[in-house]
Amino acid sequence: PGSQQGHEFLGRYLLGLEKHDEALEHFRRGQIDRPDNLYNQAFSLLRLGRKGPADEKLKLAEAMKPNDPQILNLRGNWHLESGNLEQAEAFFMRSLALPAQLLTELIRAEAQTNVGVLKFRQGKLEECLEWQERALLSQPGYIYALYNQGLCNWGLKRI
């Protein structure tokens, strides 16, 4: 019960089960001065629709780790969900511009897919498809890219 690290592990497990309320409580009992913990809190808060508190946590995490691609991607998602597409794109592109050693193929694919979703929301369906293809080159079989690829093709009446 007193282990901060134990609470963080339990929070991550609960995130996997999409039990965001419960996960958040464990993250709050974890090492709250770590960027990974702040990221997980922000992720949970965002899934719970609590954008203001999520933004606060993300800003703190970014101040601690300004070049963390996961934090930048989530900041982009926050802006995407808030309708601020220019800011969202800026965060996704910052993530993609990081040196290769900071980006795993999965994180790169996530950012590329997110840019594609942004293009979809702008009505740029061909660009959406291009970004999904990039994501699939980075991470073959990436389910979110395949799903978004289907949406783009549906929008273009190719299905």
Secondary structure, 3 states (H helix, E strand, C coil): CCCHHHHHHHHHHHHHCCCHHHHHHHHHCCCCCCHHHHHHHHHHHHHCCCHHHHHHHHHHHHHHCCCCHHHHHHHHHHHHHCCCHHHHHHHHHHHHCCCHHHCCHHHHHHHHHHHHHHHHHCCCHHHHHHHHHHHHHHCCCCHHHHHHHHHHHHHCCCC
